């Protein structure tokens, strides 16, 4: 898999597949390019030139020990677009990646064709992170030294009860999680960046056609975050997935990809501010 040294400093690992208009996929906390799952990528690659990358410190991207901000991760994303020769792209960000995508749209608005914000969080009044119960459960499992316990707990809180009942689905998740595990110290740095994230009062500046998509059974970042974000971005469309957990694109890849394609189509039909 190729790597690219960015003007912002890190060297990032990425995968590229499909053909069509450029689309940048921005993963969440502890996620790697593998975390998108084959069904979702297969759905999108029919229509888009996809690039999914690993954040600094993650996967085969360069190691990191110093703190970083969500804004710095957004600048990494813009630098990757530069290195790819992409003047603009459709941007899909989920969870922490949705926070990165918010900052990318605010710091580099001319680069965004359409913006998809999935299962994410804006910070500010009215926003909500995971409950203390869920956070404690995850932290205890992660610090236990038992990787199988950590993966099983992550699965439990990232998917809906209905989806987790399918034991065969867990095997796929386990294979993904063990292929490129993210170091715990990097996850801690990502959590610090998330705690400091706050775009709420700036969301009204986003002009790109925007989709906000979120499951109602999300334990990591409650669905109320989506309602708040969609209310602050002019013209944003809110797609609510009933009885779906945090990893909505994992549980419902076809519907998730269809919602993104619909956004792109509506963006093509709208007057372009990039012209």
Secondary structure, DSSP 8 states (H G I E B T S, - for coil): --EEE-TTS-EEEEEEE--SEEEEEE--TT--GGGG-HHHHHHHHTTEEEEEE--TTSTTS----S---HHHHHHHHHHHHHHHT-S-EEEEEETHHHHHHHHHHHHSGGGEEEEEEES----STT-----HHHHHHHHHHHHTS-HHHHHHHHHHHHS-HHHHT-HHHHHHHHHHHHHS---HHHHHHHHHHHHH---GGGGGG--SEEEEEEETT-SSS-THHHHHHHHHSTT-EEEEETT--S-HHHH-HHHHHHHHHHHHHHHHHS--S--
